[in-house]
Amino acid sequence: VDLIVEAFKILPEKKVIISSSGPDERKLKALASGYENIVFLGRVTDERLAQLYGTCIALLSPSHQEDFGMIPLEANSAGKPVIATNEGGYQETVIHKKTGFLLDEPITPQSLADAVRILSPEKAKAMRKDCEAHAKRFSNERFNREMDALVSKIIKKKKAPG
């Protein structure tokens, strides 16, 4: 999150909303002091999070060592692209230049700011359908359908003579 704060200090014309909390929250708020474009909401309800996804331009998630990357899929399901680190789970859940942008390490405040500038509201809107379609690949419905088909196939094999 400190990387996001530093990037948006370079981007006073852009607004970022940080909807999380943790042990570094006080330090991060101090780092953002004096920058009205950096807003901290703390922990939010699921309903508020859905509202934020619905009204944002994109999700920023430049964290390190992300395992699966579920948060980008939540953003994609709302039609929003993602700017994330090109590692770990993000490589499974973000399609570079189609459902977001994957940034190579080391990510700096400047490289993150550059990516935010590239992902204009118009570009983000143009990515909407790809984001939504991509998120559906990870839906509960698809998982259940494919799991049912797999179990049925295994049962048929066991019942088959021979």
C-alpha positions as CSV (number, residue, x, y, z in Angstrom):
1,V,0.0,0.0,0.0
2,D,2.9,2.3,0.6
3,L,3.8,2.0,-3.1
4,I,0.3,3.0,-4.0
5,V,0.5,6.1,-1.7
6,E,3.8,7.1,-3.2
7,A,2.5,6.7,-6.7
8,F,-0.5,8.9,-6.1
9,K,1.6,11.6,-4.5
10,I,3.0,11.8,-8.1
11,L,-0.6,11.8,-9.5
12,P,-2.4,14.6,-7.6
13,E,-4.9,14.8,-10.5
14,K,-6.0,11.2,-9.8
15,K,-7.9,9.9,-6.8
16,V,-7.2,6.6,-5.0
17,I,-9.4,5.0,-2.4
18,I,-7.7,2.5,-0.1
19,S,-10.2,0.1,1.4
20,S,-8.2,-2.0,3.8
21,S,-6.7,-1.8,7.2
22,G,-3.8,-3.2,9.0
23,P,-0.9,-2.6,11.4
24,D,0.7,0.0,9.1
25,E,-2.5,2.1,8.6
26,R,-1.3,4.9,10.9
27,K,2.1,5.1,9.1
28,L,0.4,5.0,5.7
29,K,-2.0,7.8,6.6
30,A,1.0,9.9,7.8
31,L,2.7,9.2,4.5
32,A,-0.3,10.4,2.6
33,S,-0.8,13.5,4.8
34,G,-1.6,16.6,2.8
35,Y,-2.7,14.7,-0.3
36,E,-6.4,15.0,-0.7
37,N,-6.5,12.6,-3.6
38,I,-5.5,9.7,-1.3
39,V,-8.5,8.5,0.7
40,F,-8.4,5.8,3.4
41,L,-11.7,4.0,4.2
42,G,-10.4,1.2,6.4
43,R,-12.1,-2.1,6.3
44,V,-15.5,-1.9,4.4
45,T,-18.5,-4.1,4.2
46,D,-19.1,-6.4,1.3
47,E,-21.9,-4.1,0.1
48,R,-19.6,-1.1,0.2
49,L,-16.8,-3.0,-1.6
50,A,-19.2,-4.0,-4.4
51,Q,-20.2,-0.3,-4.7
52,L,-16.5,0.7,-4.9
53,Y,-15.8,-1.9,-7.6
54,G,-18.8,-0.6,-9.5
55,T,-17.7,3.0,-9.5
56,C,-13.9,2.7,-9.8
57,I,-11.8,2.9,-13.0
58,A,-9.5,0.0,-12.0
59,L,-8.2,-2.0,-9.1
60,L,-4.6,-1.6,-8.0
61,S,-3.0,-4.6,-6.4
62,P,0.8,-4.5,-6.6
63,S,1.4,-6.8,-3.6
64,H,4.1,-9.4,-3.6
65,Q,3.7,-13.1,-3.3
66,E,0.0,-13.2,-4.0
67,D,-1.1,-16.8,-4.1
68,F,-4.2,-17.0,-6.3
69,G,-5.3,-13.5,-6.9
70,M,-9.0,-13.6,-6.1
71,I,-9.3,-9.9,-5.7
72,P,-8.5,-9.2,-9.4
73,L,-11.3,-11.6,-10.3
74,E,-13.7,-9.7,-8.1
75,A,-12.8,-6.5,-9.9
76,N,-13.1,-8.2,-13.3
77,S,-16.5,-9.5,-12.4
78,A,-17.5,-5.8,-12.0
79,G,-16.0,-5.1,-15.4
80,K,-13.0,-3.4,-14.0
81,P,-9.4,-4.0,-15.1
82,V,-6.5,-4.6,-12.7
83,I,-3.0,-3.2,-12.3
84,A,-1.0,-5.9,-10.5
85,T,2.5,-7.4,-10.0
86,N,3.6,-9.8,-12.7
87,E,4.1,-12.7,-10.3
88,G,2.4,-15.5,-8.5
89,G,-1.4,-15.7,-8.7
90,Y,-1.8,-12.5,-10.6
91,Q,-0.3,-14.3,-13.6
92,E,-3.2,-16.7,-13.4
93,T,-5.9,-14.2,-12.9
94,V,-4.9,-11.1,-15.0
95,I,-4.4,-11.2,-18.7
96,H,-1.9,-8.5,-19.6
97,K,-3.4,-5.7,-21.7
98,K,-6.7,-7.5,-21.9
99,T,-8.1,-7.6,-18.3
100,G,-5.5,-5.4,-16.8
101,F,-1.8,-4.7,-16.7
102,L,1.0,-6.8,-15.1
103,L,4.0,-4.8,-14.0
104,D,7.4,-6.3,-13.8
105,E,9.5,-6.1,-10.7
106,P,10.7,-4.0,-9.2
107,I,7.6,-1.9,-9.2
108,T,8.4,1.7,-8.3
109,P,6.0,4.6,-7.5
110,Q,6.8,6.0,-11.0
111,S,6.1,2.7,-12.9
112,L,2.8,2.4,-11.0
113,A,2.0,6.0,-11.7
114,D,2.8,5.5,-15.4
115,A,0.4,2.4,-15.5
116,V,-2.4,4.4,-13.9
117,R,-1.9,7.1,-16.5
118,I,-2.0,4.6,-19.4
119,L,-5.2,3.0,-18.0
120,S,-7.5,5.9,-18.8
121,P,-11.2,5.7,-18.1
122,E,-11.8,5.2,-21.8
123,K,-9.3,2.4,-22.0
124,A,-10.7,0.8,-18.8
125,K,-14.2,0.9,-20.3
126,A,-13.0,-0.7,-23.5
127,M,-11.7,-3.6,-21.4
128,R,-15.0,-4.2,-19.6
129,K,-16.4,-7.1,-21.7
130,D,-13.1,-8.9,-21.6
131,C,-12.9,-8.5,-17.8
132,E,-16.4,-9.8,-17.3
133,A,-15.9,-12.8,-19.6
134,H,-12.6,-13.6,-17.9
135,A,-14.2,-13.5,-14.4
136,K,-16.9,-16.0,-15.5
137,R,-14.1,-18.6,-16.2
138,F,-13.7,-18.7,-12.4
139,S,-17.4,-18.8,-11.5
140,N,-19.0,-21.2,-9.0
141,E,-21.3,-22.3,-11.8
142,R,-18.5,-23.4,-14.1
143,F,-16.6,-25.1,-11.2
144,N,-19.7,-27.0,-10.2
145,R,-20.5,-28.0,-13.8
146,E,-17.0,-29.2,-14.5
147,M,-16.7,-31.0,-11.2
148,D,-20.1,-32.8,-11.9
149,A,-18.8,-33.8,-15.3
150,L,-15.6,-35.2,-13.9
151,V,-17.3,-37.1,-11.1
152,S,-19.8,-38.6,-13.7
153,K,-16.9,-39.6,-15.9
154,I,-15.2,-41.4,-13.0
155,I,-18.4,-43.2,-12.0
156,K,-19.0,-44.3,-15.6
157,K,-15.5,-45.7,-15.8
158,K,-15.9,-47.7,-12.5
159,K,-19.3,-49.1,-13.7
160,A,-17.9,-50.1,-17.1
161,P,-17.2,-53.8,-17.5
162,G,-13.7,-54.9,-17.8
